[in-house]
Amino acid sequence: MQMADVMVKEGWKEAGYEYVCIDDCWPSHQRDAQGRLQADPKRFPGGIKKLADYVHSQGLKFGIYADVGKNTCAGYPGSLGYYDTDAQTFADWGVDLLKFDGCYMDWTLLGEGYKNMSEALNKTGRSILYSCEWPLYEWPHQQPNYTAIRETCNHWRNFNDVYDSWSSVKSILDWSAAHQDITVPSAGPGGWNDPDMLVIGNFGLSHDQQESQMALWAIMAAPLLMSNDLRDICPRSKALLQNRRIIDINQDALGKQGYRTAKVDSFEVWERPLSNNRLAIAVLNKQEIGGPRWYFISAIPGWKICEPQCNVTQILPQYKEMGVQTQQSNIILSVNPSGTALLTVTPIGSNLKRAHKLHWHNTAAKPKRPIL
């Protein structure tokens, strides 16, 4: 309830963040006499519906955690054998988002289980955003079927849990880039790849590293779910998380996920097509020692859209209008160790689709945007 209050009072709701979610360990270890999940009476003495009603009263939405298997990852009751019952329970409580984990489940039955819960949620008649971990648990055994996953889930985890450390964030970026040919084509309105939560505002990342996570999550069209304490967050982290220009990239109406387009000399370039023929570009400095390093903007693969001209805006590390540029411009970006320069480029008399013809594959899309 305190988090919901802070989201409204401190500008988070206005910035676009709308879900308050509880994770594992919320239930009692026993179902009730009717076989329904029930809240831990000590943690939630008023029950889950009271909490959801309060969140809704603040103009926000409420998310909850459950598991496709026999137990949750922390050992609480899972939904295996109770998909219809649990879906209806969540609907009765006013749940708006279900994070559905994959512990304690035979991996060969993951697809069946996730599809069954999807059907059960739809049968309730309530709109509940469905967050799956299906591919995360299937990748160790075989390449998941992303066509089926997209048809079943609104977003899905692919890789390990994020931790409050730069090494964890880097591992997610490395995995995402290595598998982008498989995962990126599946993303679009109605279904999104989820690289896990933002750990900005905690203790493990420097400010440059926090900017890198925010920038790259925006490029990847990731659901922006924060794992932090909004009651005690430093002003710089708050300003970064509420940066409207970065959020606008993340929520861009074109609904196409970005991808890594270059890796050279400890730099990575990530690019994302945006609406109105624009392009978002992130240049990440992978070195973690020394001072700022320089990257020629003309070396960015997508810079070809600046023929004949383009208008460039730098968003990170500082907002700066860089004006009209051409393919021959010799601008040099300064990027701190483990930091990122984030830009938007608007072509003048050019064609972004032609520039990205060799990189991008269109996918069927449903009219739904990523969550904040």
C-alpha positions in Angstrom: 0.0 0.0 0.0 2.9 2.4 0.8 4.4 1.7 -2.7 1.1 2.5 -4.3 0.9 5.8 -2.4 4.5 6.7 -3.4 3.8 5.8 -7.1 1.0 8.4 -7.1 2.6 11.1 -5.0 6.1 11.0 -6.4 5.3 11.1 -10.1 5.7 7.4 -11.0 2.1 7.0 -12.2 2.3 10.2 -14.2 5.4 8.9 -15.9 3.5 5.8 -17.0 4.3 3.2 -14.3 1.0 1.5 -13.5 1.4 -1.9 -11.9 2.1 -2.8 -8.3 3.2 -6.4 -8.1 3.8 -8.9 -5.3 6.2 -11.8 -5.9 6.6 -15.3 -4.4 5.9 -16.1 -0.7 2.5 -14.3 -0.5 0.3 -17.4 -0.1 -0.4 -19.6 2.9 1.2 -23.0 2.7 -2.3 -24.6 2.6 -5.2 -24.0 0.2 -8.7 -23.4 1.8 -11.4 -26.0 2.0 -12.6 -25.2 -1.5 -9.1 -25.7 -2.9 -8.4 -22.0 -3.4 -5.2 -20.2 -2.8 -5.3 -18.0 0.2 -3.0 -15.2 1.5 -0.6 -15.7 4.3 -2.6 -14.3 7.3 0.4 -12.7 8.9 1.7 -10.9 5.8 -1.7 -10.0 4.4 -4.2 -10.1 7.2 -6.8 -8.3 5.1 -6.4 -10.7 2.2 -5.4 -10.1 -1.4 -8.7 -8.6 -2.6 -8.4 -5.8 0.0 -4.9 -5.0 -1.3 -6.0 -5.1 -4.9 -8.9 -2.8 -4.2 -6.6 -0.3 -2.5 -4.2 -0.3 -5.5 -7.1 0.2 -7.8 -8.4 3.1 -5.7 -5.1 4.8 -6.5 -5.7 4.5 -10.2 -3.1 1.7 -10.5 -3.2 -2.0 -11.4 -2.3 -5.0 -9.3 -0.1 -8.0 -10.2 0.5 -11.3 -8.4 2.8 -14.3 -8.7 2.0 -18.0 -9.1 3.6 -21.1 -10.6 2.7 -23.5 -13.4 4.1 -26.5 -11.4 3.3 -28.3 -8.2 5.0 -25.6 -6.0 6.3 -22.1 -6.4 10.1 -21.7 -6.5 10.0 -20.9 -2.7 7.9 -24.0 -2.0 4.4 -22.5 -1.7 1.4 -24.1 -3.5 1.7 -24.1 -7.3 -1.2 -24.1 -9.7 -0.7 -27.6 -11.3 -4.1 -29.2 -11.2 -5.8 -26.0 -10.2 -5.5 -23.8 -13.3 -9.2 -23.0 -13.6 -9.6 -22.5 -9.8 -6.6 -20.2 -9.5 -7.5 -18.2 -12.6 -11.0 -17.6 -11.3 -9.6 -16.7 -7.8 -7.3 -14.2 -9.3 -10.1 -12.7 -11.3 -12.4 -12.5 -8.3 -9.6 -10.7 -6.4 -9.2 -8.1 -9.2 -5.8 -9.2 -10.4 -4.6 -7.3 -13.5 -1.2 -9.1 -14.1 -0.1 -12.7 -13.4 3.6 -13.6 -13.3 3.5 -17.3 -13.9 6.8 -19.1 -12.9 8.0 -22.5 -14.0 9.4 -24.3 -11.0 8.6 -27.9 -10.0 7.3 -28.8 -13.4 8.3 -31.5 -15.9 9.8 -29.4 -18.7 8.1 -31.5 -21.4 4.7 -30.4 -19.9 5.6 -26.6 -19.7 3.9 -25.7 -23.0 0.7 -27.6 -22.0 0.6 -26.0 -18.6 1.2 -22.4 -19.8 -1.5 -22.9 -22.5 -4.0 -24.3 -20.0 -3.5 -21.3 -17.7 -3.9 -18.9 -20.6 -7.2 -20.6 -21.5 -8.3 -20.5 -17.9 -7.5 -16.8 -17.6 -9.4 -16.0 -20.8 -12.4 -18.0 -19.5 -12.8 -15.7 -16.5 -13.7 -12.8 -18.7 -11.3 -10.5 -16.9 -8.4 -8.8 -18.8 -5.2 -10.2 -17.0 -1.8 -9.5 -18.5 0.0 -12.9 -18.7 3.7 -13.0 -17.9 5.3 -16.4 -18.6 8.6 -18.0 -17.9 8.1 -20.8 -20.4 11.2 -20.3 -22.6 13.4 -19.7 -19.5 12.8 -23.3 -18.4 12.8 -24.9 -21.8 16.0 -23.4 -23.2 18.3 -25.8 -21.2 16.6 -28.7 -23.0 15.7 -27.4 -26.5 14.9 -24.2 -28.5 11.5 -23.0 -27.5 8.7 -22.6 -30.0 8.3 -18.8 -29.9 5.3 -18.9 -32.2 3.4 -20.9 -29.6 4.8 -18.7 -26.8 3.6 -15.5 -28.4 0.2 -17.0 -29.0 -0.1 -17.9 -25.3 1.7 -15.1 -23.4 1.8 -11.3 -23.3 5.5 -11.3 -22.3 8.0 -14.0 -21.5 11.3 -14.5 -19.7 14.1 -16.0 -21.7 17.2 -16.1 -19.4 18.4 -16.0 -15.8 17.0 -13.8 -13.0 18.6 -10.4 -12.8 20.6 -9.5 -9.7 21.8 -6.2 -8.4 25.2 -6.4 -10.1 26.7 -5.2 -13.4 27.9 -8.7 -14.2 24.2 -9.9 -14.1 23.0 -7.1 -16.4 25.9 -7.8 -18.8 25.1 -11.5 -18.9 21.5 -10.7 -19.9 22.7 -8.4 -22.6 25.1 -11.0 -23.9 22.5 -13.7 -24.0 20.0 -11.4 -25.7 22.4 -10.4 -28.4 23.6 -14.0 -29.0 20.0 -15.2 -29.4 18.4 -12.1 -31.1 17.9 -13.8 -34.4 15.5 -16.2 -32.6 13.9 -14.0 -30.1 13.5 -10.5 -31.7 11.2 -11.6 -34.6 8.6 -12.8 -32.0 8.3 -9.5 -30.3 5.7 -6.9 -31.1 2.4 -5.4 -29.8 0.7 -8.1 -27.7 3.9 -10.0 -26.9 7.3 -9.0 -25.7 10.7 -10.5 -24.6 11.3 -9.8 -21.0 15.0 -9.5 -19.9 13.8 -9.2 -16.3 13.5 -6.3 -13.9 15.2 -3.0 -13.6 17.5 -2.9 -10.6 18.1 0.8 -10.9 17.9 2.6 -7.5 19.5 -0.2 -5.5 23.2 -0.5 -4.5 25.0 -2.8 -7.1 25.2 -0.5 -10.1 27.1 2.7 -10.6 25.1 5.5 -12.2 26.7 4.9 -15.6 25.6 1.3 -15.3 22.1 2.3 -14.3 21.9 4.5 -17.4 23.1 1.5 -19.5 20.4 -0.8 -18.2 17.7 1.8 -18.7 18.9 2.6 -22.2 19.3 -1.0 -23.3 15.9 -2.1 -21.8 14.3 0.7 -23.8 16.1 -0.4 -27.0 14.9 -4.0 -26.4 11.3 -2.9 -25.9 11.3 -4.6 -22.5 8.6 -4.4 -19.9 9.8 -1.8 -17.4 9.2 -3.4 -14.1 11.3 -2.0 -11.2 12.7 -4.0 -8.4 13.6 -1.4 -5.8 12.2 0.6 -2.8 10.6 3.7 -4.1 10.3 5.1 -0.5 14.0 5.5 -0.4 15.5 6.0 -3.8 18.3 8.5 -4.8 17.2 11.5 -6.9 19.5 10.6 -9.8 18.0 7.1 -10.1 14.5 8.5 -9.8 15.1 11.0 -12.5 16.6 8.3 -14.8 13.6 5.9 -14.2 11.2 8.8 -14.9 13.0 10.1 -17.9 10.2 10.7 -20.4 12.4 10.6 -23.5 13.7 7.1 -22.6 10.2 5.9 -21.7 9.0 7.2 -25.0 11.6 5.0 -26.8 10.5 2.0 -24.7 6.8 2.6 -25.5 7.2 3.6 -29.1 4.1 3.0 -31.1 5.8 1.1 -33.9 6.3 -1.7 -31.5 9.5 -3.2 -32.8 12.3 -4.6 -30.6 15.8 -3.4 -31.1 18.9 -5.5 -31.4 22.7 -5.4 -31.4 24.1 -4.3 -34.8 27.9 -3.9 -34.0 30.5 -5.2 -31.6 34.0 -3.7 -32.0 36.9 -2.6 -29.7 34.9 -3.2 -26.5 32.0 -1.1 -27.9 28.5 -2.4 -28.7 25.9 -0.6 -30.8 22.2 -1.4 -30.4 19.6 0.0 -32.6 15.8 0.2 -32.6 13.5 1.3 -35.4 10.9 3.9 -34.1 7.7 5.4 -35.5 7.9 8.2 -38.0 11.0 6.7 -39.6 13.2 7.5 -36.6 15.9 5.4 -35.1 17.1 4.9 -31.5 20.8 4.1 -31.0 22.6 3.0 -27.9 26.4 2.9 -27.9 27.6 0.9 -24.9 31.2 1.0 -23.6 32.0 -2.4 -22.3 35.3 -1.4 -20.7 35.1 -1.0 -17.0 38.3 0.8 -16.2 40.0 4.0 -17.3 38.2 7.2 -18.5 35.7 8.0 -21.2 36.3 6.5 -24.6 35.3 7.9 -28.0 33.2 6.4 -30.7 32.7 8.0 -34.2 29.0 8.4 -34.8 29.5 7.7 -38.5 30.6 4.1 -37.6 27.1 3.3 -36.4 25.6 0.8 -38.9 22.3 2.6 -39.0 23.9 6.0 -39.6 23.2 5.4 -43.4 19.7 6.9 -42.7 21.5 10.3 -42.5 21.6 10.4 -46.3 21.1 13.2 -47.3 20.5 14.6 -43.8 19.2 13.8 -40.3 18.4 15.5 -37.0 20.2 14.0 -34.0 19.2 14.2 -30.3 21.4 12.8 -27.5 19.4 11.6 -24.5 22.1 10.0 -22.4 24.4 10.7 -20.6 23.1 14.3 -21.0 20.3 15.7 -23.1 21.7 17.6 -26.0 20.2 18.7 -29.4 23.0 17.8 -31.8 21.3 19.4 -34.8 21.3 18.5 -38.5 23.9 16.0 -39.5 25.0 14.1 -42.7 26.6 10.8 -43.4 29.9 12.6 -43.5 29.6 14.2 -40.0 32.6 13.6 -37.8 30.9 13.8 -34.4 32.6 11.8 -31.7 30.5 10.4 -28.8 32.2 10.3 -25.4 31.1 7.2 -23.4 32.1 6.5 -19.8 33.3 3.0 -18.7 30.3 0.7 -18.6 28.2 3.7 -19.7 26.0 4.3 -22.7 25.3 7.1 -25.1 21.6 7.0 -26.1 20.5 8.9 -29.3 17.5 9.3 -31.5 17.9 10.0 -35.2 15.3 11.5 -37.5 16.1 11.2 -41.2 15.4 14.2 -43.5 14.4 12.9 -46.9 15.5 9.3 -46.2 13.9 5.9 -45.8 14.5 4.1 -42.5 12.8 0.9 -43.8 15.3 0.6 -46.6 18.2 1.2 -44.3 17.1 -1.7 -42.1 15.9 -4.1 -44.8 18.7 -6.6 -44.1 18.3 -6.5 -40.3 14.6 -6.7 -39.6 11.8 -9.2 -40.1 8.1 -8.1 -39.7 5.9 -10.2 -37.4 2.1 -10.3 -36.9 1.1 -8.0 -34.1 -1.8 -7.7 -31.8 -2.9 -4.3 -30.5 -1.3 -4.3 -27.0 1.7 -2.3 -25.7 4.4 -3.3 -23.2 3.7 -2.6 -19.6 5.2 0.0 -17.4 
